[in-house]
Amino acid sequence: MRFYRYIKEAEFSADRDENFFMFMHINGPHSYGDRNDPGSWGFHYDEVSGQMRYGGDMYDIIHACFEMLNLYFNKMKEIGVYDNSTIIILGDHGLRWRYPETTALLIKPKGSTGALTLDTTTSLSNKYFTSSILEAAGLPNGEFGVSHFDIIDGAAPASPKRIIYVKGLNSTTPNGRVYGDYGVWEIVGDANAKESWTFVPRDPLDFFP
């Protein structure tokens, strides 16, 4: 909420000639509640007023986070830096101690005026992020391995099988819940196609030794 208010009220400027790097961590659906209860956790984007409001479930918060990003991108367009900027959006982590690098990805290379590209067919993940931002800045990146762009452009092979989401999550906090069975989702092919997903059960001790 504070971040949204800040970027809505801030004046953006493009008065630097050198390259500029910014990293933002949006703390989204970690705590959530009920949109109809403004006193509960979470927040949502009110379509009528164009404002963020307190109270919201997980999907409300995810939607609101993308509205924040859209506002930020529109400010970039207003000052003429959007087209020549590289934008990479990642989930901050998978299951932290086991699959920290496999998360969703949206990317827009510099020089592109189009929309963000959603990756649904490759194994792009956080582990390529460092190499990618160095390459985007025109700096040597070889020692950090392949970049997102190497895979997108076909210069490096993409794994046909991706282990993306851990379904079973557990918490010992008072508000903790158990979500489904323990295991992983394997995705082969287009992630938008339901038939590409297979749930593979795993022993809970694999995740909570």
Buried (B, 14 or more C-beta within 10 A) or exposed (E): EEBBEEBBEEEEEEEEEEEEEEEEEBEBBEEBBBBEEBEBBBBBBEEEEEEBBBBBBBEBBBBBBBBBBEBBBEBBBEEEBBEEBBBBBBEEEBBEEBBBEBBBBBBBBBEBEEEBBEBBBBBBBBBBBBBBBBBBEEEEBEEBEBBBBBBBEEEBEBEEEBBBBBBBEEEEEEEEEEEEEBBBBBBBBEBEEEEBBEEEEBEBEBBEE
